[in-house]
Amino acid sequence: MTLSWGSSHLAVSMAGDLAGRSCAVIGGGVMGLSTARLLQLRGAKVTLYAAAFPPETTSDRSGAQWWPFSVVDPQRRTPEFVAQYIEAANYSFRRFQGLVGAEWGVKWVPNYYLSDDTPHNDWIGGPGGVLRNLQVGFQDFGPGEHVFPANYARRFYTMMIEPQTYLRTLLREVQAAGAQIQVRQFGSREELASLAETVVFNCTGLAAAELFGDMELIPIRGQLTVLLPQAEVNYNLISGPLYMFPRSDGIVLGGTYEKGRTEAIPDLAAKQRILQAHRVVFEKMRENQTKMGSSEQASR
């Protein structure tokens, strides 16, 4: 979700002048819809082909915090890739900024990253990181400066994207601009050769492994547990593998990151571990708040 506009921008730019040309976009998730919209803005005629469209895509089930992590293999990072990555991230950031509001389901929230050791600075974020300029309101808090159950808390503001609202609005905009929609599943690349469109964009996600022979594509499964919404919870919290994202459709809890897993059947044991781990975090927060309140009373 985070790099959807930027990745689509890179792909569309590679195709050159598309004004008046017929283009096929294969895939109905966030990548397909973003690519279709950018093609339309360049004057192309677009037909979207997909087995599913919102709200039935993998994109609809994403946590959708805006921050481009876990998309880089450090062992294979090249200067050329870094340049593409920075361009895609900055382009996406600007596009999402223009969509903040209830219509698109995009909003600004503070993120708090907890750690017992001094906050880690990697090549992406933190002082010296290539995307440090996109960490709005960046600040580190040390022991005694916050209520979280960790020694340190790193804060910066970024955007939350609510997939149900965002994808529905994007699909509506693409259709209003004239895109044709066809529910169709392709079994091979040879079937694509029969399409009338002269330019084809591959936005198939996991299906690219089989359809396009992309054997380097690695699926990663992250299981989400969604609680009832709570309007008073207005910040993201990330503690190790755990994360909590408040959205209007519910509070999203996560904590799994399984490479090579594609099945969509929930792991109920993992659900219980995630719930219990978050419960511990927030019970300790409540204890810290009580202690801080008592200390303030005593100092008076």
PAZAPA-4460 file (N, C-alpha, C; in steps of 0.05 Angstrom, whole numbers, plus 32768, in hexadecimal, padded with zeros to 4 digits):
% residues 300
    n_x    n_y    n_z   ca_x   ca_y   ca_z    c_x    c_y    c_z   seq   type   mol
   8011   7FE8   8000   8000   8000   8000   8011   8019   8000     1      M     A
   8026   8019   8011   8037   8031   8014   8043   803A   7FF9     2      T     A
   804F   8028   7FEA   805D   802F   7FD2   804C   802D   7FB9     3      L     A
   8032   802A   7FBC   8020   8025   7FA5   8022   803B   7F90     4      S     A
   8020   8054   7F98   8021   806A   7F84   803D   806B   7F78     5      W     A
   8052   8069   7F89   806D   806B   7F7F   8075   8055   7F6C     6      G     A
   806F   803C   7F73   8075   8026   7F61   8066   8028   7F47     7      S     A
   804D   8030   7F48   803D   8034   7F30   8049   804A   7F1F     8      S     A
   8052   805F   7F2C   805F   8076   7F1E   8078   806C   7F0F     9      H     A
   8088   805C   7F1B   80A0   8052   7F0E   8099   8041   7EF6    10      L     A
   8085   8030   7EF9   807E   801E   7EE2   8072   802E   7ECB    11      A     A
   8060   8040   7ED2   8053   8050   7EBD   8068   8062   7EAE    12      V     A
   807B   806C   7EBD   808F   807D   7EB1   80A1   806D   7E9D    13      S     A
   80A5   8054   7EA3   80B5   8043   7E91   80A8   803F   7E76    14      M     A
   808D   8042   7E75   807F   803C   7E5C   807F   8053   7E49    15      A     A
   8088   806A   7E51   808A   8081   7E3F   806F   808F   7E3A    16      G     A
   806C   809A   7E22   8054   80A9   7E1B   803D   8096   7E16    17      D     A
   8028   8098   7E27   8012   8085   7E25   7FF8   8093   7E1C    18      L     A
   7FF9   80AD   7E16   7FE1   80BC   7E0F   7FD2   80AF   7DF8    19      A     A
   7FB9   80A8   7DFD   7FA8   809C   7DE8   7FAC   807E   7DE4    20      G     A
   7FBF   8072   7DF2   7FC4   8055   7DEE   7FB2   8045   7E00    21      R     A
   7FAE   802C   7DF8   7F9E   801A   7E08   7FB0   8009   7E1A    22      S     A
   7FAB   8009   7E34   7FBC   7FFA   7E47   7FAB   7FE7   7E57    23      C     A
   7FB7   7FCF   7E5C   7FAA   7FBC   7E6D   7FB9   7FBB   7E88    24      A     A
   7FAA   7FBC   7E9E   7FB5   7FB9   7EB8   7FAB   7F9F   7EC4    25      V     A
   7FBD   7F8D   7ECB   7FB6   7F72   7ED5   7FB8   7F73   7EF4    26      I     A
   7FA2   7F73   7F01   7FA1   7F74   7F1F   7F8F   7F89   7F28    27      G     A
   7F7F   7F83   7F3D   7F6B   7F96   7F46   7F70   7FA0   7F63    28      G     A
   7F88   7F9B   7F6D   7F8E   7FA6   7F88   7F99   7FC2   7F86    29      G     A
   7FA6   7FCA   7F9C   7FAF   7FE6   7F9D   7FC3   7FED   7F86    30      V     A
   7FD4   7FD9   7F7F   7FE8   7FDF   7F69   7FDA   7FE2   7F4E    31      M     A
   7FC6   7FD1   7F49   7FB8   7FD3   7F30   7FA8   7FED   7F2D    32      G     A
   7F9B   7FF4   7F43   7F8A   800C   7F42   7F9C   8025   7F41    33      L     A
   7FB2   8026   7F4F   7FC4   803D   7F4E   7FD0   8040   7F32    34      S     A
   7FD9   802A   7F27   7FE4   802B   7F0C   7FCF   8034   7EF8    35      T     A
   7FB7   802A   7EFA   7FA2   8032   7EE8   7F9D   8050   7EE9    36      A     A
   7F9C   805B   7F01   7F97   8077   7F04   7FAD   8088   7EF8    37      R     A
   7FC6   8081   7EFD   7FDC   8090   7EF2   7FDD   808E   7ED3    38      L     A
   7FD5   8077   7EC8   7FD3   8075   7EAB   7FBE   8088   7EA0    39      L     A
   7FA7   8089   7EAE   7F92   809B   7EA5   7F9B   80B8   7EA5    40      Q     A
   7FAA   80BF   7EBA   7FB4   80DB   7EBB   7FC8   80E1   7EA5    41      L     A
   7FD3   80CC   7E99   7FE5   80D0   7E82   7FD7   80CE   7E67    42      R     A
   7FBC   80CB   7E69   7FAC   80CB   7E50   7FA8   80AF   7E44    43      G     A
   7FAF   809A   7E53   7FAC   807F   7E48   7F8F   8075   7E4D    44      A     A
   7F87   8062   7E3C   7F6D   8054   7E3F   7F73   803A   7E4E    45      K     A
   7F65   8035   7E64   7F6C   801F   7E76   7F56   800B   7E78    46      V     A
   7F5E   7FF1   7E77   7F4C   7FDB   7E7E   7F59   7FCC   7E94    47      T     A
   7F4A   7FC8   7EAA   7F54   7FB9   7EC1   7F4A   7F9D   7EC0    48      L     A
   7F5C   7F89   7EC1   7F55   7F6D   7EC2   7F5D   7F62   7EDD    49      Y     A
   7F4B   7F55   7EEB   7F52   7F49   7F05   7F3E   7F34   7F0D    50      A     A
   7F47   7F21   7F1D   7F34   7F0D   7F28   7F23   7F19   7F3E    51      A     A
   7F2E   7F2E   7F4B   7F1F   7F3A   7F61   7F25   7F58   7F63    52      A     A
   7F12   7F67   7F6C   7F14   7F84   7F70   7F0C   7F8A   7F8D    53      F     A
   7F12   7FA2   7F96   7F0A   7FA9   7FB1   7EEC   7FA6   7FB5    54      P     A
   7EE3   7F9B   7FCC   7EF3   7F96   7FE4   7EFE   7F79   7FE7    55      P     A
   7F03   7F6C   7FD1   7F0B   7F4F   7FD2   7F28   7F4B   7FCB    56      E     A
   7F39   7F5E   7FCE   7F56   7F5B   7FC7   7F67   7F58   7FE0    57      T     A
   7F80   7F4F   7FDC   7F93   7F4E   7FF2   7F98   7F6A   7FFE    58      T     A
   7F97   7F7E   7FEC   7F9C   7F9A   7FF5   7F88   7FA2   800A    59      S     A
   7F6F   7F98   8008   7F5A   7F9F   801B   7F60   7F96   8037    60      D     A
   7F73   7F83   803A   7F79   7F78   8054   7F94   7F81   805F    61      R     A
   7F9E   7F97   8054   7FB8   7FA1   805D   7FB4   7FB3   8076    62      S     A
   7FCA   7FB4   8086   7FC9   7FC6   809D   7FCA   7FE3   8094    63      G     A
   7FDA   7FE9   8080   7FDB   8002   8071   7FE4   801A   8081    64      A     A
   7FF9   8016   8091   8008   802D   809C   801C   8036   8087    65      Q     A
   801D   8051   8083   8030   805B   806E   804C   805B   8079    66      W     A
   805C   8047   8072   8078   8047   8078   8084   802F   8068    67      W     A
   8097   8034   8056   80A1   801F   8044   80B7   800E   8050    68      P     A
   80B0   7FFD   8062   80C4   7FEB   806D   80BF   7FCF   8062    69      F     A
   80D1   7FBD   8067   80D0   7FA0   8060   80CD   7F9C   8042    70      S     A
   80D7   7FAE   8031   80D5   7FAA   8014   80F1   7FA8   8008    71      V     A
   8106   7FA6   8019   8121   7FA7   800F   8131   7F8F   8019    72      V     A
   813F   7F81   8007   8152   7F6D   800F   816D   7F7A   8011    73      D     A
   8177   7F7E   802A   8191   7F8D   802D   81A8   7F81   801E    74      P     A
   81A7   7F67   8019   81BD   7F59   800B   81BD   7F60   7FED    75      Q     A
   81A7   7F6A   7FE3   81A5   7F6F   7FC6   81A0   7F8C   7FC0    76      R     A
   81A4   7F9D   7FD3   819E   7FBA   7FCF   81B4   7FC6   7FBE    77      R     A
   81AC   7FD4   7FA9   81BF   7FE1   7F97   81B9   7FFF   7F97    78      T     A
   81CC   8010   7F8E   81C6   802C   7F8B   81AE   8032   7F79    79      P     A
   81AB   8021   7F64   8195   8025   7F51   817A   8020   7F5F    80      E     A
   817A   800A   7F6F   8161   8004   7F7E   815B   801A   7F92    81      F     A
   816F   8024   7FA0   816B   8039   7FB4   815F   8051   7FA8    82      V     A
   8169   8059   7F90   815E   8070   7F82   8140   806C   7F7B    83      A     A
   8139   8054   7F72   811D   804E   7F6B   810C   804E   7F85    84      Q     A
   8117   8043   7F9A   8108   8041   7FB3   8102   805D   7FBE    85      Y     A
   8116   806F   7FBD   8112   808A   7FC7   80FE   8099   7FB6    86      I     A
   8100   8096   7F9C   80ED   80A3   7F8A   80D1   8099   7F8F    87      E     A
   80CD   807F   7F91   80B3   8073   7F95   80A7   807C   7FB0    88      A     A
   80B7   807C   7FC5   80AE   8084   7FE0   80A5   80A2   7FE0    89      A     A
   80B5   80B3   7FD5   80AE   80CF   7FD5   8096   80D5   7FC4    90      N     A
   8093   80C8   7FAD   807C   80CC   7F9C   8063   80C2   7FAA    91      Y     A
   8064   80AB   7FB7   804D   80A0   7FC5   8045   80B3   7FDC    92      S     A
   8059   80BD   7FEA   8054   80CE   8001   8044   80E7   7FF8    93      F     A
   804D   80F3   7FE3   803F   810B   7FD9   8023   8105   7FD0    94      R     A
   801F   80EF   7FC2   8004   80E8   7FB9   7FF1   80E3   7FD0    95      R     A
   7FFA   80D4   7FE4   7FE9   80CF   7FFB   7FE3   80E9   800B    96      F     A
   7FF7   80FB   800C   7FF2   8114   801A   7FDA   8123   800E    97      Q     A
   7FD7   8121   7FF4   7FC1   812F   7FE6   7FA7   8121   7FEA    98      G     A
   7FA6   8109   7FF6   7F8E   80FA   7FF9   7F85   80F9   8016    99      L     A
   7F92   8107   8028   7F8A   8106   8044   7F6E   8111   8047   100      V     A
   7F5E   8102   8056   7F42   810A   805B   7F2F   80F3   805C   101      G     A
   7F17   80F7   8064   7F03   80E2   8068   7EFC   80D4   804E   102      A     A
   7EFB   80E3   8037   7EF3   80D7   801E   7F05   80C0   8016   103      E     A
   7F1F   80C3   801A   7F32   80AE   8013   7F3A   809C   802A   104      W     A
   7F33   80A4   8042   7F3B   8093   8059   7F58   8094   805F   105      G     A
   7F65   80AC   805C   7F81   80B0   8062   7F84   80C5   8078   106      V     A
   7F94   80BF   808C   7F96   80D2   80A2   7FB3   80D1   80AE   107      K     A
   7FBB   80E7   80BB   7FD5   80E8   80C8   7FD2   80DE   80E4   108      W     A
   7FE5   80CE   80ED   7FE6   80C4   8109   8004   80C3   8111   109      V     A
   8009   80C5   812C   8024   80C1   8135   802A   80A4   8138   110      P     A
   8042   809C   8132   804C   8081   8136   805F   8081   814D   111      N     A
   805D   806E   815F   8070   806A   8175   807D   804F   8173   112      Y     A
   8097   804F   816F   80A7   8036   816D   80B5   8032   8188   113      Y     A
   80B1   801C   8195   80BC   8017   81B0   80D5   8005   81AE   114      L     A
   80E8   800B   81C0   8100   7FFA   81C1   810C   7FFD   81DD   115      S     A
   8119   7FE8   81E6   8128   7FEA   8200   8144   7FF5   81FB   116      D     A
   814E   7FF1   81E4   8169   7FFC   81DD   8165   8016   81CE   117      D     A
   817B   8025   81CB   817A   803E   81BC   816D   8039   81A0   118      T     A
   815B   804A   8198   814D   8046   817E   8161   8041   8167   119      P     A
   815A   802D   8157   816C   8025   8141   8168   8037   8129   120      H     A
   817E   8040   811D   817D   8050   8105   8186   803E   80EE   121      N     A
   8175   8039   80DA   817D   8029   80C3   8180   803B   80AB   122      D     A
   8184   802F   8094   8189   803F   807C   8170   804D   8072   123      W     A
   8158   8044   807C   813F   8050   8073   8138   8068   8084   124      I     A
   8135   8063   809E   812B   8078   80B0   813E   8080   80C5   125      G     A
   8136   8095   80D5   8148   809F   80EA   815D   80B2   80DE   126      G     A
   816D   80BE   80F0   8182   80D0   80E6   8193   80C3   80D1   127      P     A
   8196   80D0   80BA   81A6   80C6   80A5   8198   80B3   8092   128      G     A
   817F   80AB   8098   8171   8098   8087   8167   80A6   806E   129      G     A
   8164   8096   8059   815D   80A1   803F   8141   80AC   803E   130      V     A
   8130   80A4   8051   8115   80AF   8052   810F   80BE   806C   131      L     A
   8125   80C8   8078   8122   80D7   8091   810F   80EF   808D   132      R     A
   8110   80FC   8075   8100   8113   8070   80E2   810D   8070   133      N     A
   80DA   80F3   806E   80BE   80EC   806E   80B5   80E4   808A   134      L     A
   80C6   80E5   809E   80BE   80E0   80BA   80B7   80FA   80C7   135      Q     A
   809F   8103   80C4   8096   811D   80CE   8094   811D   80EC   136      V     A
   809D   8133   80F9   809B   8135   8116   80AC   8121   8125   137      G     A
   80C3   811A   8119   80D5   8106   8124   80E0   810E   813F   138      F     A
   80DE   80FC   8153   80E9   8101   816D   80EE   80E7   817D   139      Q     A
   8104   80E5   818B   8109   80CE   819C   8105   80D6   81B9   140      D     A
   80F8   80C3   81C8   80F3   80C8   81E5   8102   80B3   81F4   141      F     A
   8110   80BB   8209   8120   80A9   821A   8111   80A0   8233   142      G     A
   811F   8091   8244   8112   8087   825D   8107   809F   826D   143      P     A
   80EE   809B   8277   80E1   80AF   8287   80D3   80C5   8278   144      G     A
   80D5   80C5   825D   80C9   80DA   824C   80AF   80D1   823E   145      E     A
   80A6   80B9   8244   808E   80AF   8238   8081   8099   824A   146      H     A
   8069   8090   8243   805B   807D   8253   805D   8060   8248   147      V     A
   806A   805C   8232   806B   8042   8225   807C   802F   8235   148      F     A
   8077   8014   8233   8086   8000   8242   80A0   7FF8   8234   149      P     A
   80B1   800C   8230   80CC   8008   8224   80DD   801F   822C   150      A     A
   80F7   801C   8229   8109   8031   8230   8107   8049   821D   151      N     A
   8103   8043   8204   8103   8058   81F0   80EA   8057   81DE   152      Y     A
   80E2   806E   81D5   80CC   8070   81C1   80D4   8084   81AC   153      A     A
   80D2   807B   8193   80D8   808C   817C   80BD   8093   816F   154      R     A
   80B9   80AD   816B   809F   80B6   815F   80A4   80C5   8145   155      R     A
   8093   80BF   8131   8090   80D0   811A   8074   80CC   810F   156      F     A
   806B   80E1   8101   8050   80E0   80F6   8051   80D6   80D9   157      Y     A
   803D   80C6   80D3   8039   80BD   80B7   801B   80B8   80B2   158      T     A
   8015   80AE   809B   7FF9   80AB   8094   7FEF   808E   8098   159      M     A
   7FD6   808C   80A0   7FC8   8072   80A0   7FB4   8072   808A   160      M     A
   7FB3   805C   807B   7FA1   8059   8064   7F8C   8043   806B   161      I     A
   7F73   804A   806B   7F5E   8036   8071   7F56   8028   8057   162      E     A
   7F5E   800F   8053   7F5B   8002   8039   7F3E   8002   802F   163      P     A
   7F2B   7FFC   8040   7F0F   7FFA   8037   7F05   8014   802A   164      Q     A
   7F0C   802A   8037   7F04   8044   802C   7F15   804C   8014   165      T     A
   7F2F   8049   8017   7F42   8053   8003   7F3F   8044   7FE9   166      Y     A
   7F3E   8029   7FE9   7F3C   801A   7FD1   7F21   801E   7FC3   167      L     A
   7F0C   8020   7FD2   7EF2   8025   7FC6   7EF1   8040   7FB8   168      R     A
   7EFD   8054   7FC4   7EFE   806F   7FB7   7F10   806E   7F9F   169      T     A
   7F27   8061   7FA0   7F39   8060   7F89   7F2C   8051   7F72   170      L     A
   7F1F   803B   7F77   7F11   802C   7F62   7EFC   803D   7F55   171      L     A
   7EED   804B   7F65   7ED8   805D   7F5B   7EE4   8073   7F49   172      R     A
   7EFA   807E   7F51   7F07   8093   7F41   7F11   8088   7F26   173      E     A
   7F1D   8070   7F27   7F27   8063   7F0E   7F10   805E   7EFB   174      V     A
   7EFA   8054   7F05   7EE3   804E   7EF4   7ED6   8068   7EE9   175      Q     A
   7ED5   807C   7EFA   7EC9   8096   7EF1   7EDA   80A2   7EDB   176      A     A
   7EF4   809C   7EDA   7F06   80A7   7EC5   7F05   8096   7EAC   177      A     A
   7EF4   8081   7EAB   7EF0   8073   7E92   7EFC   8057   7E90   178      G     A
   7F08   804D   7EA6   7F15   8033   7EA4   7F00   801D   7EA0   179      A     A
   7F06   8009   7E90   7EF6   7FF2   7E8D   7EFE   7FDD   7EA1   180      Q     A
   7EEB   7FCF   7EAC   7EF0   7FBA   7EC0   7EE8   7F9F   7EB6   181      I     A
   7EFA   7F8C   7EB7   7EF4   7F71   7EAF   7EFD   7F5D   7EC5   182      Q     A
   7EEA   7F4E   7ECF   7EF1   7F39   7EE3   7EFB   7F21   7ED3   183      V     A
   7F15   7F1C   7ED5   7F21   7F07   7EC6   7F3B   7EFD   7ED3   184      R     A
   7F3F   7EE4   7ED3   7F57   7ED8   7EDE   7F67   7ECB   7EC8   185      Q     A
   7F81   7ED2   7EC6   7F92   7EC7   7EB1   7FA1   7EAF   7EBC   186      F     A
   7FA3   7E9A   7EAB   7FB1   7E82   7EB4   7FCE   7E81   7EAA   187      G     A
   7FD5   7E92   7E96   7FF0   7E91   7E8B   7FF6   7EAB   7E7D   188      S     A
   800F   7EB0   7E78   8017   7EC8   7E69   800D   7EC7   7E4C   189      R     A
   800A   7EAF   7E41   8000   7EAD   7E26   7FE4   7EB9   7E23   190      E     A
   7FD4   7EB7   7E38   7FB9   7EC2   7E37   7FBA   7EE1   7E34   191      E     A
   7FCF   7EED   7E3F   7FD1   7F0A   7E3E   7FD6   7F13   7E21   192      L     A
   7FE1   7F02   7E11   7FE7   7F09   7DF5   7FCE   7F0E   7DE5   193      A     A
   7FB8   7F04   7DEE   7F9E   7F07   7DE0   7F90   7F21   7DE6   194      S     A
   7F9B   7F31   7DF9   7F8E   7F4A   7E01   7F91   7F5E   7DEA   195      L     A
   7F7E   7F70   7DE8   7F7E   7F84   7DD3   7F91   7F9B   7DDA   196      A     A
   7F96   7F9F   7DF4   7FA7   7FB5   7DFC   7FC4   7FB1   7DF4   197      E     A
   7FD2   7FC6   7DED   7FED   7FC4   7DE3   8002   7FC6   7DF9   198      T     A
   7FFA   7FCF   7E11   800D   7FD1   7E27   8000   7FC4   7E3F   199      V     A
   800F   7FB2   7E4D   8004   7FA3   7E64   8015   7FA9   7E7C   200      V     A
   8007   7FAF   7E93   8015   7FB4   7EAC   800E   7F9D   7EBF   201      F     A
   8023   7F91   7ECA   8020   7F7A   7EDC   801D   7F85   7EF9   202      N     A
   8005   7F83   7F03   8000   7F8B   7F1F   7FF3   7F75   7F2E   203      C     A
   7FFC   7F5C   7F2A   7FEE   7F44   7F34   7FF7   7F3C   7F4F   204      T     A
   800B   7F49   7F5B   8013   7F41   7F76   801C   7F25   7F78   205      G     A
   8011   7F15   7F8A   8019   7EFA   7F8E   8016   7EE9   7F75   206      L     A
   8003   7EEF   7F65   7FFE   7EDF   7F4C   8015   7EE2   7F38   207      A     A
   8026   7EF6   7F3B   803C   7EFA   7F28   8050   7EE2   7F28   208      A     A
   8052   7ED4   7F3F   8064   7EBD   7F40   805D   7EA8   7F2B   209      A     A
   8043   7EA2   7F29   803B   7E8D   7F17   8036   7E98   7EFB   210      E     A
   8028   7EAF   7EFA   8020   7EBA   7EE0   8038   7EC5   7ECF   211      L     A
   804B   7ED1   7EDD   8062   7EDD   7ECF   807D   7ECF   7ED5   212      F     A
   807B   7EB9   7EE3   8094   7EAA   7EE9   80A7   7EB9   7EFB   213      G     A
   809C   7ECA   7F0C   80AC   7EDA   7F1E   80B2   7ECA   7F38   214      D     A
   80C6   7EB9   7F36   80CD   7EA7   7F4C   80DB   7EB5   7F63   215      M     A
   80E3   7ECE   7F5F   80EF   7EDD   7F75   80DB   7EEB   7F87   216      E     A
   80C1   7EEA   7F7F   80AD   7EF6   7F90   80A9   7EE6   7FA9   217      L     A
   80AB   7EF3   7FC0   80A9   7EE5   7FDA   8090   7EEF   7FE8   218      I     A
   807C   7EDE   7FEC   8064   7EE7   7FFB   806B   7EE9   8019   219      P     A
   805F   7EFC   8026   8062   7EFF   8043   8047   7F02   8050   220      I     A
   8040   7EF1   8062   8026   7EF2   806F   8027   7F00   808A   221      R     A
   8016   7F14   808D   8013   7F22   80A6   7FF6   7F1F   80AF   222      G     A
   7FF1   7F14   80C6   7FD6   7F0F   80D0   7FCD   7F27   80E0   223      Q     A
   7FB4   7F30   80DB   7FA9   7F47   80EA   7F92   7F3E   80FB   224      L     A
   7F90   7F49   8113   7F79   7F46   8124   7F6D   7F62   8128   225      T     A
   7F53   7F64   8124   7F46   7F7E   8124   7F33   7F80   813B   226      V     A
   7F37   7F94   814D   7F25   7F99   8164   7F11   7FAE   815C   227      L     A
   7EFD   7FB2   816D   7EEA   7FC7   8169   7EF8   7FE2   8168   228      L     A
   7EEE   7FF5   8158   7EFB   800F   8157   7EF9   801E   8171   229      P     A
   7F0D   802E   8178   7F0E   803F   818F   7F18   805B   8187   230      Q     A
   7F07   806E   8186   7F0E   8089   817C   7F24   8096   818C   231      A     A
   7F26   808F   81A6   7F3A   809C   81B7   7F56   8091   81B2   232      E     A
   7F59   807B   81A4   7F73   8071   819D   7F7C   807E   8183   233      V     A
   7F8F   8090   8184   7F95   80A0   816C   7FB3   80A0   8166   234      N     A
   7FC0   8089   816A   7FDD   8087   8164   7FE3   806A   815D   235      Y     A
   7FF8   8067   814D   8003   804C   8147   8017   8044   815C   236      N     A
   8018   802B   8162   802C   8021   8175   803A   8008   816A   237      L     A
   8054   8009   8168   8064   7FF3   815E   8079   7FEB   8173   238      I     A
   8077   7FD2   817B   808A   7FC8   818F   8095   7FAD   8186   239      S     A
   80AD   7FAD   817C   80B8   7F94   8170   80A7   7F8C   8159   240      G     A
   809E   7F72   8159   808D   7F69   8143   8070   7F71   8145   241      P     A
   8068   7F7C   815D   804D   7F84   8161   8047   7F9F   8156   242      L     A
   802E   7FA3   814C   8026   7FBE   8144   8008   7FC1   8148   243      Y     A
   8000   7FD9   814E   7FE4   7FE1   8151   7FDE   7FF9   8140   244      M     A
   7FCA   7FF7   812F   7FC2   800D   811E   7FA5   8013   8123   245      F     A
   7F9E   802B   812D   7F82   8032   8130   7F75   803C   8116   246      P     A
   7F5F   8030   810F   7F51   8039   80F7   7F33   803C   80FE   247      R     A
   7F24   8049   80ED   7F08   804D   80F2   7EF8   8032   80F1   248      S     A
   7F03   801F   80E2   7EF5   8005   80E0   7EFF   7FF1   80F5   249      D     A
   7F11   7FF9   8107   7F1A   7FE8   811C   7F37   7FED   8123   250      G     A
   7F40   7FE2   813A   7F5C   7FE4   8142   7F6A   7FCB   8138   251      I     A
   7F7D   7FCF   8126   7F8C   7FB9   8119   7FA4   7FB1   812A   252      V     A
   7FA5   7F98   8131   7FBC   7F8D   8140   7FCB   7F79   812E   253      L     A
   7FE5   7F7C   812E   7FF5   7F69   811E   800E   7F60   812D   254      G     A
   801B   7F4C   8123   8033   7F42   8130   803F   7F2A   8123   255      G     A
   8037   7F24   810A   8043   7F0D   80FC   804F   7F17   80E2   256      T     A
   8064   7F09   80D9   8072   7F10   80C0   807E   7EF6   80B6   257      Y     A
   806E   7EE7   80A6   8075   7ECC   809E   807C   7ECB   8080   258      E     A
   8095   7EC8   807A   809E   7EC6   805E   8096   7EAB   8052   259      K     A
   808E   7EAD   8039   8087   7E94   802B   806C   7E89   8030   260      G     A
   805B   7E98   803F   8040   7E8F   8046   802C   7E9E   8036   261      R     A
   8019   7E90   8029   8005   7E9D   8019   7FE9   7E97   8022   262      T     A
   7FE5   7E83   8033   7FCA   7E7B   803A   7FBD   7E90   804B   263      E     A
   7FA3   7E93   8047   7F94   7EA9   8055   7F84   7E9E   806C   264      A     A
   7F89   7E86   8075   7F7B   7E7B   808C   7F87   7E86   80A6   265      I     A
   7F77   7E92   80B7   7F82   7E9E   80D0   7F8E   7E89   80E2   266      P     A
   7FA4   7E91   80EE   7FB2   7E80   8103   7FA7   7E89   811E   267      D     A
   7F95   7E7A   812A   7F88   7E83   8143   7F9C   7E84   815A   268      L     A
   7FB0   7E73   815A   7FC4   7E73   816F   7FD4   7E8D   816D   269      A     A
   7FDB   7E95   8154   7FE9   7EAF   8151   7FD8   7EC6   8159   270      A     A
   7FBE   7EC5   8154   7FAC   7EDA   815D   7FAD   7EDD   817B   271      K     A
   7FAC   7EC7   8189   7FAD   7EC9   81A6   7FC7   7ED4   81B0   272      Q     A
   7FDD   7ECC   81A3   7FF8   7ED7   81AB   7FF9   7EF5   81A7   273      R     A
   7FEE   7EFE   8190   7FEE   7F1B   818A   7FDD   7F2A   819E   274      I     A
   7FC5   7F20   81A4   7FB4   7F2D   81B7   7FC0   7F2F   81D3   275      L     A
   7FCC   7F19   81DC   7FD9   7F18   81F6   7FF1   7F2B   81F7   276      Q     A
   8001   7F2B   81E3   8018   7F3C   81E3   8010   7F5A   81E4   277      A     A
   7FFC   7F61   81D5   7FF2   7F7D   81D6   7FE6   7F83   81F1   278      H     A
   7FD8   7F70   81FD   7FCD   7F74   8217   7FE2   7F7B   822B   279      R     A
   7FF8   7F6C   822A   800F   7F72   823D   801A   7F8E   8239   280      V     A
   801D   7F96   8220   8028   7FB1   821A   8016   7FC6   8226   281      V     A
   7FFC   7FC4   8222   7FEA   7FD9   822C   7FE5   7FD8   824A   282      F     A
   7FE7   7FC0   8256   7FE5   7FBF   8273   7FFD   7FCD   8280   283      E     A
   8015   7FC9   8274   802C   7FD7   827E   802A   7FF5   827A   284      K     A
   801E   7FFE   8263   801A   801A   825F   8008   8026   8274   285      M     A
   7FF3   8017   827B   7FE1   8021   8290   7FEF   8024   82AB   286      R     A
   8000   8010   82B1   800F   8012   82CA   8022   802A   82CA   287      E     A
   802F   802F   82B3   8041   8046   82B1   8032   8060   82B4   288      N     A
   801A   8062   82A8   800A   807A   82AA   8002   807F   82C7   289      Q     A
   7FFB   8069   82D6   7FF3   806C   82F2   800B   8075   8302   290      T     A
   8022   806A   82FD   803A   8072   830C   8041   808F   8307   291      K     A
   8040   8097   82ED   8046   80B3   82E7   8032   80C6   82F4   292      M     A
   8019   80BE   82F4   8005   80CE   8301   800A   80D1   831F   293      G     A
   8012   80BB   832C   8018   80BC   8348   8030   80CD   834E   294      S     A
   8044   80CC   833C   805C   80DC   8340   8056   80F9   833E   295      S     A
   8044   8100   832B   803D   811C   8328   802E   8127   8340   296      E     A
   801C   8116   834B   800E   811E   8363   8021   8122   837B   297      Q     A
   8034   810F   837D   8047   8111   8393   8059   812A   8391   298      A     A
   805F   8132   8378   8071   814A   8375   8062   8163   837C   299      S     A
   8048   8163   837C   8039   817A   8383   8037   817E   83A1   300      R     A
***
